[in-house]
């Protein structure tokens, strides 16, 4: 709503390289013209390097009236490249000339102060006040966390009031009788050391990191120079007030998508006095992104709308009269935060919401059809349509997919998450989950979603198809590699075969099977007879994978394996726990990008290249996978990349950290009564959503 990107794309997801005067592209027999902030020229050189030459429009302005120039683009790129940057972008992983030299020789202030110890007297890299404040906050956070745990244990009746040792033991921290809160706090600190965020996220009984350690980013998000480091990135070169050249040392198929950065205003997010391109000053002190972080809750940019405020769960936007594609026709737009699917659909029906995106489930469809004149007869709707007097429905395939995830560091045998036994443990669960996918997906979505067998969106050109060589149904073989199913099996026979397959993997993982009871009676070291699966289903089971978990739970119980299902009302609890690697199994969905690059999710670090920003969820660490991901980035040959990504997907399935579940349709519903449908973005696609031309959308 508030930003623009350096590059834009068309309805098929293709990057528009000439945006200043516009590029005409035909889609669905209609010619559309796409405009963007810049033109791009790509030159591949004989030495393998690539030049990306950008030229900006010279009439761009941010919503506060300041001109947008190439300095804002350079500032943005340096923020994304900084050693203290800890956001989701992997811009710094591109093979940009001089990037590694620029990021070398730095460590975070948190690591340095902690490792120096409480009695450190060398204040070369930080002040005594910073050190004292850190240890004071650290101790207060640990003590507050310990007290919260004790209070929680008392409240649920696990221990008597005052029994700190009992509460600590119940929480997995055995202490001697008579232990104090300080003893419990010390035990927490000893277990997690400087991993403060992980300590709080993993152990907290209600509080957040911000609650217990306010402004942790002042330490974790600040980097300090320790050794030799380049003063600039030689491959980011200003060539004029409105032009820039980026040089990569090699071909990288993902570069064109990563280089199209969201252009952040230097004068707002940075410090203008600290910008001097000629003297290697880029709008902030290297290693300190606090000026940027200070503005993240009040965004400002050159997009179609200006952020006004966030209050009572509502974000208020106002039209940006300076938007380069023209002032938006609707002056005020408000976004309501965190609504259930029922609330979304009912909101359009009752008039409190104009546009929304409910999950396109069978339940939602019935609500829409009834609103548009249908009547509910038992479980069926008689009459009514998806596009009628109350609601207009627009559907496209989702750029993403649903999955069940497993963390390799939590679900493992012994200490090696990559061992055959650890993989067998995860495959046991993968086998029983996968057999119930069709039942659950059909029940929740009907024909508006389909089961997928590889962890990739079917909207991607890299997604394996059933007709491709080597295509297999996910988790359809037993531990001996033999097929579990035949084409003549009934559903019940498949469920029984899957349970036998899961049993074979549990045995391969080292579980003890008792023939007398037909149950597993013991787990190998590091593993368990009991695991918990988290699912954000609003506390009511409203999630496409909920039936998978409950059916698998009941099946596993018959062989002595306990699967607990935790239905979350607040999905933020899941993301905090995933970051702390404290969840064994969870259900979620990935949003994909136009390019199928896998670095962000599966790359675990190799040859000096850091892990992708989301790999902590699965904790997959495979050198062959890493190399394939890098190789696929190193060519623009689509056929070669597809073959490499197929190998990547096979490795991910072998690790069994992800059970691909469903490819669904997205639904955007509009109030027919209040939205002028003639002004809504035409020909909405997976890659070109309704907000792509939001400046034209009007109420009736």
Secondary structure, 3 states (H helix, E strand, C coil): CCCCECCEECCCCCEECECCCCEEEEECCEEEEECCCEEEEEEECCCCCEEEEEEECCCCECCCCCECCHHHHHHHHHHHHCCCCCCCCCHHHCCECCHHHHHCCEEEHHHHHHHHCCCCCCCCCCCHHHHHHHHHHHHHHHHHHHHHHHHHHHHCCCCCCCCHHHHHHHCCCCCCCCCCHHHHHHHHHHHHCCCHHHHHHHHCCCCCHHHHCCCCHHHHCEEEECCCCCCCCCCEEEEECCEEEEEECCCCCCHHHHCCCECCCHHHHCCHHHEEHHHCEECCCCCECHHHHCCCCCCCCCCCEEEEEEECCEEEEEECCCCCCCCCCCCEEEEECCCCHHHHHHHHHHCCCCEECCECCHHHHHHHHHHCCCEEECCEEECCCCCCCCEEEEEEECCEEEEEEECCCCCCCCCCCCCHHHHHHHHHHHHHHHHCHHHHHHHHHHHHEEECCCCCCCCCCCCCCCCCCCCCCCCCECCCCCECCCCCCCHHHHHHHHHHHHHHHHHHHCCEEECCCCEEEECCCCCCCEEEEEECCCCCCCCCCHHHHHHHHHHHHCCCCEEEEEECCCHHHHHHHHHCCCCCEEEEEEECCCCCCCHHHHCCCECCECCCCCCCCCCCCCHHHHHHHHHHHCCCCHHHHHHHHHHHHHHHHHHCCEEEEEEEEEEEEEECCCEEHHHCCCCCECCECHHHHHHHCEEC
